[in-house]
Amino acid sequence: MEKLWEFTDNLGSFESKSADKIKSLYFPLCNESLMSSVSPDLHGDIKSGQNSFLLQPVSRIDLANLKSSRNFWVYINKNKIWSATGVSKDLKQIQNDKFSLVAGLLWQRVSRENKGLGLKSEILSFVPAGKAAVEIMQVKITNISSEAIEFIPTAAIPIYARSANNLRDHRHVTSLLQRVSTYKTGVIVKPTLSFDEAGHYPNKEIYFVLGFDEKSSPPEFIYPTQEMFCGECGDLEAPLCVLENKLPVKFMQIQGKESVGALRFPKISLKAKESHCYIILMGISEKESGVDKAKIKFNTLRKVKVALEETKDYWAKVSHQI
């Protein structure tokens, strides 16, 4: 029988070719300010506390049942649309993916290779050591075919932006309190109030999703609400703006809606064996200046690489002290 995982060093790092077959499997990511969970197909949640969830709160069983997840879409043409994370209603497209996972102390990298499309994705996920309340998702798309491939990449991160209590208590009412604004590099959400049956109080938390490519270039188009991105008859596993290659509607009402950080980057053509990377930042801050700080601190591949090495070193030292 094939091993589920195999250790690669004495620090707990391991690799797996079949982790995606266990739908209830998840991995922790955290630092002093943020706690995340992430599965092999990038389901999970992100929070700074019980009352501050960036992604919808989940339990173990939700990892297999929820449509809400971190996603990254690749549109080649109307017949070739691929979820680089493996979360799509088009099961025929993703069932041929060759999967692998490499992970260590509070970081993971998953890859999916689809020979039919001629593409490979490698997605790194980690929360940098320190106090920055940010989860970093670095996506690398590689052309594994012998010919050039042109496609449109779109990151899609559904933003919950409220307390875990609101999952069952005032879910719709609290969506009406969402105040959404688009940023040059993404989406910022700051609800006006936080409340449940225990009381009401002004909200202080800012939730954000930012994105740029390896040259620090911003998205070309931004879809700030799920209604705009998914359409009336679509959902997060089949968003109409991706399936039908639709641009966002200008001047559409975006306040009081369920929000999403859906970031469409410019069309790109990759030559054979060529790659291109994208950086997605998901964070929580009490000040708008925190959004700018996150952007400045992690907006290049070099900065992300340094942050990852610092994170590995930090947790290696912690593990030796335990």
Buried (B, 14 or more C-beta within 10 A) or exposed (E): EEEEEEEEEEBBBBBBBBBBEBBEBBBEBBBEBBBBBBBBBBBBBBBBEEBBBBBBBBEEEBBEEBBBBBBBBBBBEEEBBBBBBBBBBBEEBBEEBEBBBBBBBBBBBBBBBBEEBBBBBBBBBBBBBBEBBBBBBBBBBBBBBEEEBEBBBBBBBBBBBBBBBBBEBBBEEBBEBBBBBBBEBBBBBBBBEBBBEEEEEEBEBBBBBBBBBBEEEBBEBBBBBBBBBBBEEBBBBBBBBBBEBBEBEEEEEBBBBBBBBBBBBEEBEBEEEEBBBBBBBBBBBEEBEBBEBBBEBBBBBEBBEBBBEEBBEBBBEEEEEE
